[in-house]
Amino acid sequence: MAPTDDLSHIRGILKSARVAVVTTRSDDNHLYSRPLALVDDEFDGTVWFLTEDPSAKTAEVRYEPEVNVSVADKHGYLSLSGVATVERDRERIRRFWNPWAEAWFDGGPDDERVALLRVSVSSAEYWSIDKSLPARVFEIAKALITKTQPDVGENRTVDVVDPSGQRGA
């Protein structure tokens, strides 16, 4: 698993954003990106989404399971690379069920169309913005004058290992 400080940054961005853009690849080699609501508050190397199955998205995941999950909030940006699977664990679906899901699935958590999209993350890159807007503006102005890069936050790429100890499982 990534170091605790890195996990803290990743978890903070995921909790704050609540929506991610998931990019899949189709069998005609095109990339498709869709917004999906994150349903699990505690990142442990896996991100979860409620999704409809069958759908173009789930067909693409079955064809090519490598996906990207992008997230942005006021504190930073996050790009997660990993392997996606479509699962039908009814107990987990009920645990992740929320009022927003009702808007998409009027049959509730037992609706046969409801599935889980599980993304086992192998690597994460984040850009953590740790300065206020006035401080960022100052840093950018200073960088223009000094011909250096502005210091507006931290950028790191980290390997992520899922809870079973596997990388990108």
DSSP file (Angstrom, degrees, kcal/mol; ACC not computed):
  #  RESIDUE AA STRUCTURE BP1 BP2  ACC     N-H-->O    O-->H-N    N-H-->O    O-->H-N    TCO  KAPPA ALPHA  PHI   PSI    X-CA   Y-CA   Z-CA
    1    1 A M              0   0    0      0, 0.0   159,-0.1     0, 0.0     3,-0.1   0.000 360.0 360.0 360.0 151.8    0.0    0.0    0.0
    2    2 A A        -     0   0    0    159,-0.2     5,-0.1     1,-0.1   158,-0.1  -0.245 360.0 -78.6 -63.4 156.0    1.1    3.6   -0.6
    3    3 A P     >  -     0   0    0      0, 0.0     4,-2.4     0, 0.0     3,-0.3  -0.177  44.3-109.9 -55.5 152.8    2.6    5.5    2.3
    4    4 A T  H  > S+     0   0    0      1,-0.2     4,-2.3     2,-0.2     5,-0.1   0.854 117.1  53.9 -55.7 -41.7    0.1    6.9    4.8
    5    5 A D  H  > S+     0   0    0      2,-0.2     4,-1.7     1,-0.2    -1,-0.2   0.908 110.2  47.2 -62.3 -42.0    0.7   10.5    3.8
    6    6 A D  H  > S+     0   0    0     -3,-0.3     4,-2.5     1,-0.2    -2,-0.2   0.924 111.4  51.1 -64.2 -44.2    0.0    9.7    0.2
    7    7 A L  H  X S+     0   0    0     -4,-2.4     4,-3.1     1,-0.2     5,-0.3   0.874 106.2  55.9 -60.7 -37.1   -3.2    7.7    1.2
    8    8 A S  H  X S+     0   0    0     -4,-2.3     4,-2.2    -5,-0.2    -1,-0.2   0.917 109.3  45.5 -61.6 -44.2   -4.3   10.7    3.2
    9    9 A H  H  X S+     0   0    0     -4,-1.7     4,-2.1     2,-0.2    -2,-0.2   0.936 115.1  47.6 -63.2 -47.0   -4.1   13.0    0.1
   10   10 A I  H  X S+     0   0    0     -4,-2.5     4,-2.4     1,-0.2    -2,-0.2   0.935 113.6  46.9 -61.2 -48.2   -5.8   10.4   -2.1
   11   11 A R  H  X S+     0   0    0     -4,-3.1     4,-2.9     1,-0.2     5,-0.2   0.892 110.0  54.3 -62.4 -40.2   -8.6    9.8    0.5
   12   12 A G  H  X S+     0   0    0     -4,-2.2     4,-2.0    -5,-0.3    -1,-0.2   0.915 110.7  44.6 -61.2 -44.1   -9.1   13.6    1.0
   13   13 A I  H  X S+     0   0    0     -4,-2.1     4,-2.3     2,-0.2     5,-0.2   0.925 114.6  49.2 -66.9 -44.0   -9.6   14.2   -2.7
   14   14 A L  H  X S+     0   0    0     -4,-2.4     4,-1.9     1,-0.2    -2,-0.2   0.915 112.6  47.3 -62.1 -43.8  -11.9   11.2   -3.1
   15   15 A K  H  < S+     0   0    0     -4,-2.9    -1,-0.2     1,-0.2    -2,-0.2   0.892 115.5  44.9 -65.6 -39.4  -14.1   12.2   -0.1
   16   16 A S  H  < S+     0   0    0     -4,-2.0    -1,-0.2    -5,-0.2    -2,-0.2   0.879 115.9  44.6 -72.8 -38.6  -14.4   15.8   -1.2
   17   17 A A  H  < S-     0   0    0     -4,-2.3    -2,-0.2    -5,-0.2    -3,-0.2   0.938  70.1-177.0 -76.6 -48.0  -15.1   15.2   -4.9
   18   18 A R     <  +     0   0    0     -4,-1.9    20,-2.3    -5,-0.2     2,-0.4   0.205  62.5  73.1  67.7 -15.7  -17.7   12.4   -4.6
   19   19 A V  E     -A   37   0A   0     18,-0.3    53,-0.5    53,-0.2     2,-0.3  -0.990  61.0-175.1-128.1 138.9  -17.9   12.1   -8.4
   20   20 A A  E     -A   36   0A   0     16,-3.0    16,-3.0    -2,-0.4     2,-0.6  -0.867  25.2-126.6-125.1 160.7  -15.2   10.6  -10.7
   21   21 A V  E     -AB  35  70A   0     49,-2.8    49,-2.8    -2,-0.3     2,-0.5  -0.956  25.7-158.4-107.6 119.6  -14.8   10.4  -14.4
   22   22 A V  E     -AB  34  69A   0     12,-3.0    12,-2.1    -2,-0.6     2,-0.5  -0.865   1.9-156.7-103.1 126.1  -14.1    6.8  -15.5
   23   23 A T  E     +AB  33  68A   0     45,-3.1    45,-1.6    -2,-0.5    10,-0.2  -0.902  15.8 175.6-107.8 125.8  -12.4    6.2  -18.8
   24   24 A T  E     -A   32   0A   0      8,-2.9     8,-2.5    -2,-0.5     2,-0.4  -0.739  25.6-125.4-119.7 168.5  -12.9    2.8  -20.6
   25   25 A R  E     -A   31   0A   0     39,-0.5    39,-0.3    -2,-0.2     6,-0.2  -0.973  21.8-143.4-119.9 132.2  -11.8    1.5  -24.0
   26   26 A S    >   -     0   0    0      4,-2.9     3,-1.9    -2,-0.4    34,-0.0  -0.340  31.0-102.5 -87.2 171.1  -14.2    0.0  -26.5
   27   27 A D  T 3  S+     0   0    0      1,-0.3    -1,-0.1     2,-0.1    33,-0.0   0.632 123.6  58.6 -70.9 -11.5  -13.7   -2.9  -28.8
   28   28 A D  T 3  S-     0   0    0      2,-0.1    -1,-0.3     0, 0.0    -2,-0.0   0.193 122.1-108.8 -98.1  16.2  -13.2   -0.4  -31.7
   29   29 A N  S <  S+     0   0    0     -3,-1.9     2,-0.3     1,-0.2    -2,-0.1   0.635  73.2 138.1  72.2  18.8  -10.3    1.1  -29.6
   30   30 A H        -     0   0    0      1,-0.0    -4,-2.9     2,-0.0     2,-0.4  -0.697  50.4-128.0 -92.2 148.8  -12.0    4.4  -28.7
   31   31 A L  E     -A   25   0A   0     -2,-0.3     2,-0.4    -6,-0.2    -6,-0.2  -0.799  23.1-169.1 -94.6 136.9  -11.8    5.9  -25.3
   32   32 A Y  E     -A   24   0A   0     -8,-2.5    -8,-2.9    -2,-0.4     2,-0.4  -0.994   3.3-163.2-128.3 132.3  -15.0    6.8  -23.5
   33   33 A S  E     +A   23   0A   0     -2,-0.4   -10,-0.2   -10,-0.2    36,-0.1  -0.949  11.5 176.0-118.4 134.2  -15.2    8.9  -20.3
   34   34 A R  E     -A   22   0A   0    -12,-2.1   -12,-3.0    -2,-0.4     2,-0.3  -0.993  30.8-118.2-137.2 140.9  -18.3    9.0  -18.0
   35   35 A P  E     +A   21   0A   0      0, 0.0     2,-0.3     0, 0.0   -14,-0.2  -0.634  36.9 176.5 -76.8 135.1  -19.0   10.6  -14.7
   36   36 A L  E     -A   20   0A   0    -16,-3.0   -16,-3.0    -2,-0.3     2,-0.4  -0.993  31.2-114.4-137.3 144.3  -19.9    8.1  -11.9
   37   37 A A  E     -A   19   0A   0     -2,-0.3    13,-0.5   -18,-0.2   -18,-0.3  -0.637  27.9-127.4 -79.4 129.9  -20.6    8.7   -8.3
   38   38 A L  B     -C   49   0A   0    -20,-2.3    11,-0.2    -2,-0.4     3,-0.0  -0.572  23.9-173.0 -71.2 137.8  -18.1    7.2   -5.9
   39   39 A V        +     0   0    0      9,-1.8     2,-0.5    -2,-0.2    10,-0.1   0.484  57.8  71.6-116.8  -3.1  -19.9    5.1   -3.3
   40   40 A D        -     0   0    0      8,-0.5     8,-0.1     1,-0.1    -1,-0.1  -0.962  55.7-163.5-119.3 128.6  -17.2    4.1   -0.8
   41   41 A D  S    S+     0   0    0     -2,-0.5     2,-0.7     1,-0.2   -26,-0.1   0.649  74.9  65.4 -82.4 -15.9  -15.8    6.7    1.6
   42   42 A E  S    S-     0   0    0    -28,-0.1     2,-0.3   -27,-0.0    -1,-0.2  -0.832  72.5-151.0-118.6  96.9  -12.7    4.8    2.7
   43   43 A F        +     0   0    0     -2,-0.7     4,-0.1     1,-0.1   -32,-0.1  -0.472  26.7 161.8 -67.2 124.4  -10.1    4.2   -0.1
   44   44 A D  S    S-     0   0    0      2,-0.7    -1,-0.1    -2,-0.3     3,-0.1   0.080  81.1 -64.4-127.6  20.4   -8.1    1.0    0.6
   45   45 A G  S    S+     0   0    0      1,-0.3    76,-2.7   117,-0.2     2,-0.4   0.293 119.1  83.0 110.1  -6.5   -6.8    0.5   -2.9
   46   46 A T  E     - D   0 120A   0     74,-0.2    -2,-0.7    36,-0.0     2,-0.4  -0.989  57.7-160.2-131.0 138.2  -10.2    0.0   -4.5
   47   47 A V  E     - D   0 119A   0     72,-2.2    72,-2.8    -2,-0.4     2,-0.3  -0.943  14.7-154.8-116.0 145.2  -12.8    2.4   -5.7
   48   48 A W  E     + D   0 118A   0     -2,-0.4    -9,-1.8    70,-0.2    -8,-0.5  -0.897  13.3 179.1-123.6 145.7  -16.4    1.4   -6.1
   49   49 A F  E     -CD  38 117A   0     68,-1.6    68,-3.1    -2,-0.3     2,-0.4  -0.994  27.9-127.5-139.8 143.3  -19.3    2.6   -8.3
   50   50 A L  E     + D   0 116A   0    -13,-0.5     2,-0.3    -2,-0.3    66,-0.2  -0.763  43.8 168.2 -82.6 139.2  -22.9    1.5   -8.7
   51   51 A T  E     - D   0 115A   0     64,-2.7    64,-2.7    -2,-0.4     2,-0.4  -0.952  37.3-101.3-148.8 165.4  -23.6    1.0  -12.4
   52   52 A E  E     - D   0 114A   0     -2,-0.3     6,-0.4    62,-0.2    62,-0.2  -0.754  38.8-135.7 -91.3 137.3  -26.1   -0.5  -14.8
   53   53 A D  S    S+     0   0    0     60,-2.5     2,-0.1    -2,-0.4     3,-0.0  -0.966  85.5  38.6-141.6 123.6  -25.4   -3.9  -16.3
   54   54 A P  S    S+     0   0    0      0, 0.0     2,-0.3     0, 0.0    -1,-0.2   0.392  91.0 124.4 -81.0 152.5  -25.7   -4.6  -19.2
   55   55 A S  S  > S-     0   0    0     -2,-0.1     4,-2.1     1,-0.1     5,-0.2  -0.956  74.6 -97.8-161.1 168.5  -24.5   -1.3  -20.6
   56   56 A A  H  > S+     0   0    0     -2,-0.3     4,-2.3     1,-0.2     5,-0.2   0.900 122.4  55.1 -59.9 -39.3  -21.9    0.0  -23.0
   57   57 A K  H  > S+     0   0    0      1,-0.2     4,-2.1     2,-0.2    -1,-0.2   0.928 109.2  44.3 -61.4 -47.5  -19.6    0.7  -20.0
   58   58 A T  H  > S+     0   0    0     -6,-0.4     4,-2.1     1,-0.2    -1,-0.2   0.859 112.0  53.5 -69.9 -32.9  -19.8   -2.8  -18.6
   59   59 A A  H  X S+     0   0    0     -4,-2.1     4,-1.8     2,-0.2    -1,-0.2   0.906 109.4  49.4 -64.2 -40.3  -19.2   -4.3  -22.0
   60   60 A E  H  X S+     0   0    0     -4,-2.3     4,-3.2     2,-0.2   -35,-0.2   0.888 109.4  51.2 -66.0 -38.9  -16.1   -2.1  -22.4
   61   61 A V  H  < S+     0   0    0     -4,-2.1    -1,-0.2     1,-0.2    -2,-0.2   0.887 109.9  49.7 -65.8 -38.5  -14.8   -3.2  -19.0
   62   62 A R  H  < S+     0   0    0     -4,-2.1    -1,-0.2     1,-0.2    -2,-0.2   0.857 115.2  44.6 -68.3 -32.9  -15.3   -6.9  -20.0
   63   63 A Y  H  < S+     0   0    0     -4,-1.8    -2,-0.2     1,-0.3    -1,-0.2   0.943 135.9   8.6 -73.2 -49.4  -13.4   -6.2  -23.2
   64   64 A E     <  -     0   0    0     -4,-3.2   -39,-0.5   -39,-0.3    -1,-0.3  -0.894  65.8-172.0-136.5 101.7  -10.6   -4.2  -21.8
   65   65 A P        +     0   0    0      0, 0.0    19,-3.2     0, 0.0     2,-0.4   0.634  56.2 101.7 -75.6 -13.0  -10.5   -4.1  -18.0
   66   66 A E  E     + E   0  83A   0     17,-0.2     2,-0.3    15,-0.1    17,-0.2  -0.602  52.6 164.6 -75.0 125.8   -7.7   -1.5  -17.7
   67   67 A V  E     - E   0  82A   0     15,-2.6    15,-2.0    -2,-0.4     2,-0.4  -0.828  33.0-132.6-134.1 169.1   -9.3    1.9  -16.8
   68   68 A N  E     -BE  23  81A   0    -45,-1.6   -45,-3.1    -2,-0.3     2,-0.5  -0.985  11.8-160.4-124.5 140.5   -8.5    5.3  -15.6
   69   69 A V  E     -BE  22  80A   0     11,-2.7    11,-3.2    -2,-0.4     2,-0.4  -0.986  10.5-167.4-121.0 120.7  -10.4    7.1  -12.8
   70   70 A S  E     +BE  21  79A   0    -49,-2.8   -49,-2.8    -2,-0.5     2,-0.3  -0.895   7.6 177.9-113.1 139.1  -10.0   11.0  -12.7
   71   71 A V  E     - E   0  78A   0      7,-2.7     7,-2.8    -2,-0.4     2,-0.3  -0.993   5.2-176.7-140.4 142.8  -11.1   13.1   -9.8
   72   72 A A  E     + E   0  77A   0    -53,-0.5     2,-0.3    -2,-0.3     5,-0.2  -0.999  10.1 157.0-140.1 143.4  -10.9   16.8   -9.0
   73   73 A D  E >   - E   0  76A   0      3,-2.6     3,-1.1    -2,-0.3   -60,-0.1  -0.849  59.9 -81.8-146.1-175.4  -11.9   18.9   -6.1
   74   74 A K  T 3  S+     0   0    0     -2,-0.3     3,-0.1     1,-0.2   -61,-0.0   0.638 126.6  50.7 -69.9 -11.6  -10.9   22.3   -4.7
   75   75 A H  T 3  S-     0   0    0      1,-0.2    54,-3.3   -63,-0.1     2,-0.3   0.502 121.1 -55.4-103.6  -6.4   -7.8   20.7   -3.0
   76   76 A G  E <   -EF  73 128A   0     -3,-1.1    -3,-2.6    52,-0.3     2,-0.3  -0.987  49.7 -81.5 162.1-171.9   -6.4   18.9   -5.9
   77   77 A Y  E     -EF  72 127A   0     50,-2.0    50,-2.5    -2,-0.3     2,-0.4  -0.928  29.2-164.6-130.4 151.2   -6.6   16.4   -8.8
   78   78 A L  E     -EF  71 126A   0     -7,-2.8    -7,-2.7    -2,-0.3     2,-0.5  -0.999   8.2-170.6-143.3 134.4   -6.2   12.7   -8.8
   79   79 A S  E     -EF  70 125A   0     46,-2.6    46,-2.4    -2,-0.4     2,-0.5  -0.986  11.6-169.9-126.3 119.8   -5.7   10.1  -11.6
   80   80 A L  E     -EF  69 124A   0    -11,-3.2   -11,-2.7    -2,-0.5     2,-0.4  -0.931   4.4-163.1-112.9 129.6   -6.0    6.5  -10.7
   81   81 A S  E     +EF  68 123A   0     42,-2.7    41,-3.0    -2,-0.5    42,-1.7  -0.914  33.2 118.1-108.9 138.2   -5.0    3.6  -13.0
   82   82 A G  E     -EF  67 121A   0    -15,-2.0   -15,-2.6    -2,-0.4     2,-0.5  -0.958  58.9 -73.2-172.4-169.6   -6.3    0.2  -12.4
   83   83 A V  E     -EF  66 120A   0     37,-2.1    37,-2.8    -2,-0.3     2,-0.3  -0.931  40.0-152.3-113.0 127.6   -8.2   -2.9  -13.4
   84   84 A A  E     - F   0 119A   0    -19,-3.2     2,-0.3    -2,-0.5    35,-0.2  -0.737  12.8-178.7-102.0 147.5  -12.0   -2.9  -13.4
   85   85 A T  E     - F   0 118A   0     33,-2.2    33,-2.7    -2,-0.3     2,-0.5  -0.967  25.6-127.6-136.3 155.3  -14.4   -5.7  -12.9
   86   86 A V  E     - F   0 117A   0     -2,-0.3     2,-0.3    31,-0.2    31,-0.2  -0.917  34.8-179.0-103.4 125.4  -18.2   -5.9  -12.9
   87   87 A E  E     - F   0 116A   0     29,-2.7    29,-3.1    -2,-0.5    -2,-0.0  -0.871  28.6-158.4-127.0 157.7  -19.6   -7.6   -9.8
   88   88 A R        +     0   0    0     -2,-0.3     2,-1.1    27,-0.2     3,-0.1  -0.196  31.2 153.7-127.8  41.1  -23.1   -8.5   -8.5
   89   89 A D     >  -     0   0    0      1,-0.2     4,-2.6     2,-0.1     5,-0.2  -0.608  25.9-165.7 -73.8  99.9  -22.5   -8.8   -4.8
   90   90 A R  H  > S+     0   0    0     -2,-1.1     4,-2.5     1,-0.2     5,-0.2   0.848  85.0  54.9 -61.2 -36.6  -26.0   -7.9   -3.5
   91   91 A E  H  > S+     0   0    0      2,-0.2     4,-1.9     1,-0.2    -1,-0.2   0.934 111.9  43.3 -62.3 -45.0  -24.8   -7.5    0.1
   92   92 A R  H  > S+     0   0    0      2,-0.2     4,-2.3     1,-0.2    -2,-0.2   0.890 111.2  55.1 -68.5 -38.8  -22.2   -4.9   -1.0
   93   93 A I  H  X S+     0   0    0     -4,-2.6     4,-1.1     1,-0.2    -2,-0.2   0.931 109.3  47.5 -58.3 -45.1  -24.8   -3.2   -3.3
   94   94 A R  H  < S+     0   0    0     -4,-2.5     3,-0.3     1,-0.2    -1,-0.2   0.887 110.7  52.1 -63.7 -38.0  -27.1   -2.8   -0.4
   95   95 A R  H  < S+     0   0    0     -4,-1.9    -1,-0.2     1,-0.2    -2,-0.2   0.878 115.7  40.2 -65.1 -37.6  -24.3   -1.4    1.7
   96   96 A F  H  < S+     0   0    0     -4,-2.3    -1,-0.2    -5,-0.1    -2,-0.2   0.545  88.3 121.8 -87.7  -8.4  -23.4    1.2   -0.9
   97   97 A W     <  +     0   0    0     -4,-1.1    -3,-0.0    -3,-0.3    -4,-0.0  -0.244  35.8 167.5 -59.7 142.5  -27.0    2.0   -1.8
   98   98 A N    >>  -     0   0    0      1,-0.0     3,-1.0     0, 0.0     4,-1.0  -0.943  50.9 -94.0-149.6 167.5  -28.0    5.7   -1.4
   99   99 A P  H 3> S+     0   0    0      0, 0.0     4,-0.7     0, 0.0     3,-0.3   0.812 120.3  60.2 -57.8 -30.9  -30.8    8.0   -2.3
  100  100 A W  H >> S+     0   0    0      1,-0.2     3,-0.8     2,-0.2     4,-0.5   0.863  98.2  58.1 -65.6 -34.0  -29.0    9.1   -5.5
  101  101 A A  H X> S+     0   0    0     -3,-1.0     4,-2.4     1,-0.2     3,-1.3   0.836  93.9  67.2 -64.4 -31.9  -29.0    5.6   -6.8
  102  102 A E  H 3< S+     0   0    0     -4,-1.0    -1,-0.2    -3,-0.3    -2,-0.2   0.839  91.8  61.8 -56.4 -33.9  -32.8    5.6   -6.5
  103  103 A A  H << S+     0   0    0     -3,-0.8    -1,-0.3    -4,-0.7     3,-0.2   0.809 114.3  33.3 -63.9 -28.3  -32.9    8.1   -9.3
  104  104 A W  H << S+     0   0    0     -3,-1.3     2,-0.5    -4,-0.5    -2,-0.2   0.761 125.6  38.3 -97.6 -30.1  -31.3    5.6  -11.7
  105  105 A F    ><  -     0   0    0     -4,-2.4     3,-1.6     1,-0.1    -1,-0.2  -0.846  56.5-179.7-129.5  94.5  -32.7    2.4  -10.4
  106  106 A D  T 3  S+     0   0    0     -2,-0.5    -1,-0.1     1,-0.3    -4,-0.1   0.609  79.5  69.4 -72.1  -8.9  -36.4    2.5   -9.4
  107  107 A G  T >  S-     0   0    0      1,-0.3     3,-0.6     2,-0.0    -1,-0.3   0.390 102.1-132.1 -86.4   3.9  -36.3   -1.2   -8.5
  108  108 A G  G X   -     0   0    0     -3,-1.6     3,-2.0     1,-0.2    -1,-0.3  -0.194  51.3 -37.4  74.7-170.4  -34.0   -0.5   -5.5
  109  109 A P  G 3  S+     0   0    0      0, 0.0    -1,-0.2     0, 0.0   -15,-0.1   0.650 136.8  58.8 -67.0 -13.9  -30.8   -2.4   -4.6
  110  110 A D  G <  S+     0   0    0     -3,-0.6    -2,-0.2   -17,-0.1     2,-0.1   0.418  73.2 126.4 -94.4   2.3  -32.4   -5.7   -5.7
  111  111 A D    X   -     0   0    0     -3,-2.0     3,-1.7     1,-0.2    -3,-0.0  -0.411  64.9-134.2 -57.9 128.9  -33.0   -4.4   -9.3
  112  112 A E  T 3  S+     0   0    0      1,-0.3    -1,-0.2    -2,-0.1   -59,-0.1   0.711 102.3  61.8 -62.3 -20.9  -31.4   -6.9  -11.6
  113  113 A R  T 3  S+     0   0    0    -61,-0.1   -60,-2.5     2,-0.0     2,-0.4   0.668  82.0  99.8 -79.2 -15.7  -29.8   -4.1  -13.6
  114  114 A V  E <   +D   52   0A   0     -3,-1.7     2,-0.3   -62,-0.2   -62,-0.2  -0.570  46.4 155.3 -78.9 128.0  -27.8   -2.9  -10.6
  115  115 A A  E     -D   51   0A   0    -64,-2.7   -64,-2.7    -2,-0.4     2,-0.4  -0.855  37.9-112.4-137.8 174.1  -24.1   -4.0  -10.5
  116  116 A L  E     -DF  50  87A   0    -29,-3.1   -29,-2.7    -2,-0.3     2,-0.7  -0.921  12.3-150.5-111.8 137.8  -20.9   -2.8   -9.0
  117  117 A L  E     -DF  49  86A   0    -68,-3.1   -68,-1.6    -2,-0.4     2,-0.5  -0.948  20.1-167.1-103.3 115.3  -18.0   -1.5  -10.9
  118  118 A R  E     -DF  48  85A   0    -33,-2.7   -33,-2.2    -2,-0.7     2,-0.6  -0.897   6.5-165.9-106.0 127.8  -14.9   -2.3   -8.9
  119  119 A V  E     -DF  47  84A   0    -72,-2.8   -72,-2.2    -2,-0.5     2,-0.8  -0.945   6.8-157.8-116.6 112.4  -11.6   -0.6   -9.8
  120  120 A S  E     -DF  46  83A   0    -37,-2.8   -37,-2.1    -2,-0.6     2,-0.3  -0.803  24.1-138.5 -87.0 112.3   -8.5   -2.2   -8.2
  121  121 A V  E     + F   0  82A   0    -76,-2.7    47,-0.8    -2,-0.8   -39,-0.3  -0.542  30.0 174.8 -83.2 131.0   -6.0    0.7   -8.3
  122  122 A S  E    S+     0   0A   0    -41,-3.0    38,-2.7     1,-0.3     2,-0.3   0.738  70.9  10.5-102.5 -31.7   -2.4   -0.1   -9.3
  123  123 A S  E     -GF 159  81A   0    -42,-1.7   -42,-2.7    36,-0.3     2,-0.4  -0.996  59.9-164.4-147.4 154.3   -1.1    3.5   -9.4
  124  124 A A  E     -GF 158  80A   0     34,-2.6    34,-3.2    -2,-0.3     2,-0.4  -0.996   2.9-167.2-137.4 139.9   -2.2    6.9   -8.4
  125  125 A E  E     -GF 157  79A   0    -46,-2.4   -46,-2.6    -2,-0.4     2,-0.4  -0.998  17.0-178.4-124.9 130.0   -0.9   10.4   -9.3
  126  126 A Y  E     -GF 156  78A   0     30,-2.6    30,-2.2    -2,-0.4     2,-0.5  -0.944  24.8-155.7-130.4 152.7   -2.1   13.4   -7.4
  127  127 A W  E     -GF 155  77A   0    -50,-2.5   -50,-2.0    -2,-0.4     2,-0.6  -0.964  20.1-161.4-121.5 107.8   -1.7   17.1   -7.4
  128  128 A S  E     -GF 154  76A   0     26,-3.3    26,-2.2    -2,-0.5     2,-0.8  -0.826   6.2-151.7 -97.7 118.6   -2.4   18.4   -4.0
  129  129 A I  E     +G  153   0A   0    -54,-3.3    24,-0.2    -2,-0.6    -2,-0.0  -0.805  23.9 166.7 -92.2 110.8   -3.1   22.2   -3.9
  130  130 A D        +     0   0    0     -2,-0.8     2,-0.3    22,-0.8    23,-0.2   0.210  48.4  79.6-112.6  14.4   -2.0   23.3   -0.5
  131  131 A K  S    S-     0   0    0     21,-0.7    21,-0.0   -56,-0.1     5,-0.0  -0.913  79.2-110.5-123.1 151.2   -2.0   27.1   -1.0
  132  132 A S     >  -     0   0    0     -2,-0.3     4,-2.3     1,-0.1     5,-0.2  -0.225  39.3-101.1 -68.3 165.6   -4.9   29.6   -1.0
  133  133 A L  H  > S+     0   0    0      1,-0.2     4,-2.5     2,-0.2     5,-0.2   0.921 123.2  49.7 -58.1 -46.9   -5.9   31.3   -4.2
  134  134 A P  H  > S+     0   0    0      0, 0.0     4,-2.2     0, 0.0    -1,-0.2   0.899 111.5  49.9 -60.4 -37.4   -4.0   34.6   -3.4
  135  135 A A  H  > S+     0   0    0      2,-0.2     4,-2.4     1,-0.2    -2,-0.2   0.881 110.6  49.6 -67.8 -37.0   -0.9   32.6   -2.6
  136  136 A R  H  X S+     0   0    0     -4,-2.3     4,-2.5     2,-0.2     5,-0.2   0.912 109.8  50.8 -66.9 -41.7   -1.2   30.6   -5.9
  137  137 A V  H  X S+     0   0    0     -4,-2.5     4,-2.5     1,-0.2    -2,-0.2   0.923 111.2  48.9 -60.7 -43.6   -1.5   33.8   -7.8
  138  138 A F  H  X S+     0   0    0     -4,-2.2     4,-3.0     1,-0.2    -2,-0.2   0.931 110.6  50.5 -60.1 -46.6    1.6   35.2   -6.1
  139  139 A E  H  X S+     0   0    0     -4,-2.4     4,-2.3     1,-0.2    -2,-0.2   0.891 111.8  47.6 -60.4 -40.5    3.5   32.0   -6.9
  140  140 A I  H  X S+     0   0    0     -4,-2.5     4,-2.0     2,-0.2    -1,-0.2   0.920 113.0  47.7 -68.3 -43.1    2.6   32.2  -10.5
  141  141 A A  H  X S+     0   0    0     -4,-2.5     4,-1.8     1,-0.2    -2,-0.2   0.926 112.6  49.5 -61.6 -44.1    3.5   35.9  -10.8
  142  142 A K  H  X S+     0   0    0     -4,-3.0     4,-2.8     1,-0.2     5,-0.2   0.899 109.7  52.1 -61.3 -40.7    6.8   35.2   -9.0
  143  143 A A  H  X>S+     0   0    0     -4,-2.3     4,-1.4     1,-0.2     5,-1.1   0.867 106.9  52.7 -64.9 -36.8    7.5   32.3  -11.4
  144  144 A L  H  <5S+     0   0    0     -4,-2.0    -1,-0.2     2,-0.2    -2,-0.2   0.894 114.5  42.1 -64.4 -39.1    6.8   34.5  -14.5
  145  145 A I  H  <5S+     0   0    0     -4,-1.8    -2,-0.2     1,-0.2    -1,-0.2   0.913 122.7  37.0 -74.3 -43.4    9.3   37.0  -13.2
  146  146 A T  H  <5S-     0   0    0     -4,-2.8    -2,-0.2    -5,-0.2    -1,-0.2   0.498 102.4-126.7 -89.9  -4.5   12.0   34.6  -12.0
  147  147 A K  T  <5S+     0   0    0     -4,-1.4     2,-0.3     1,-0.2    -3,-0.2   0.878  70.1 120.8  58.6  39.4   11.5   32.1  -14.9
  148  148 A T  S   <S-     0   0    0     -5,-1.1    -1,-0.2    -6,-0.2    -2,-0.1  -0.804  72.4 -88.5-122.7 168.0   11.0   29.2  -12.5
  149  149 A Q        -     0   0    0     -2,-0.3     2,-0.1    -3,-0.1    -9,-0.0  -0.555  46.7-112.1 -76.0 141.6    8.1   26.9  -11.9
  150  150 A P        -     0   0    0      0, 0.0     2,-0.9     0, 0.0     3,-0.2  -0.453  17.4-134.9 -72.4 146.4    5.5   28.0   -9.4
  151  151 A D        +     0   0    0      1,-0.2   -12,-0.1    -2,-0.1     3,-0.1  -0.824  48.7 142.5-101.6  93.5    5.2   26.2   -6.1
  152  152 A V        -     0   0    0     -2,-0.9   -22,-0.8     1,-0.2   -21,-0.7   0.418  67.7 -45.4-112.6  -0.9    1.4   25.7   -5.7
  153  153 A G  E    S-G  129   0A   0    -24,-0.2     2,-0.4   -23,-0.2    -1,-0.2  -0.990  71.9 -54.7 163.7-164.6    1.3   22.3   -4.2
  154  154 A E  E     -G  128   0A   0    -26,-2.2   -26,-3.3    -2,-0.3     2,-0.4  -0.866  31.3-166.6-113.2 140.1    2.6   18.8   -4.4
  155  155 A N  E     +G  127   0A   0     -2,-0.4     2,-0.3   -28,-0.2   -28,-0.2  -0.993  20.3 162.6-124.5 124.3    2.6   16.3   -7.3
  156  156 A R  E     -G  126   0A   0    -30,-2.2   -30,-2.6    -2,-0.4     2,-0.4  -0.993  28.9-151.8-141.7 148.5    3.4   12.7   -6.6
  157  157 A T  E     -G  125   0A   0     -2,-0.3     2,-0.3   -32,-0.2   -32,-0.2  -0.984  26.3-179.5-115.6 130.8    2.9    9.3   -8.3
  158  158 A V  E     -G  124   0A   0    -34,-3.2   -34,-2.6    -2,-0.4     2,-0.3  -0.960  28.9-121.1-133.4 147.7    2.6    6.3   -6.1
  159  159 A D  E     -G  123   0A   0     -2,-0.3     2,-0.4   -36,-0.2   -36,-0.3  -0.666  29.6-154.5 -80.2 141.6    2.2    2.6   -6.4
  160  160 A V        -     0   0    0    -38,-2.7     8,-0.6    -2,-0.3     2,-0.4  -0.966   6.7-163.1-121.8 136.4   -1.0    1.3   -4.8
  161  161 A V  B     -H  167   0B   0     -2,-0.4     6,-0.2     6,-0.2  -159,-0.2  -0.970  22.4-122.9-118.8 132.6   -1.5   -2.3   -3.5
  162  162 A D    >   -     0   0    0      4,-2.7     3,-2.6    -2,-0.4  -117,-0.2  -0.195  37.6 -93.0 -69.9 168.6   -4.9   -3.6   -2.8
  163  163 A P  T 3  S+     0   0    0      0, 0.0    -1,-0.1     0, 0.0  -118,-0.1   0.723 124.2  60.6 -57.9 -24.0   -5.8   -5.0    0.7
  164  164 A S  T 3  S-     0   0    0      2,-0.1     3,-0.1     1,-0.0    -2,-0.1   0.516 120.4-106.7 -81.4  -2.6   -4.8   -8.6   -0.3
  165  165 A G  S <  S+     0   0    0     -3,-2.6     2,-0.3     1,-0.3    -1,-0.0   0.474  79.1 129.1  94.4   2.0   -1.3   -7.4   -1.0
  166  166 A Q    >   -     0   0    0     -4,-0.1    -4,-2.7    -5,-0.0     3,-0.6  -0.713  58.5-127.7 -93.3 141.6   -1.6   -7.6   -4.8
  167  167 A R  B 3  S-H  161   0B   0     -2,-0.3    -6,-0.2    -6,-0.2   -45,-0.2  -0.787  90.6 -11.2 -87.0 121.6   -0.6   -4.7   -7.0
  168  168 A G  T 3         0   0    0    -47,-0.8    -1,-0.2    -8,-0.6   -46,-0.2   0.828 360.0 360.0  62.1  33.3   -3.5   -3.9   -9.4
  169  169 A A    <         0   0    0     -3,-0.6    -1,-0.1   -48,-0.2    -2,-0.1   0.494 360.0 360.0 -67.5 360.0   -5.4   -7.0   -8.5
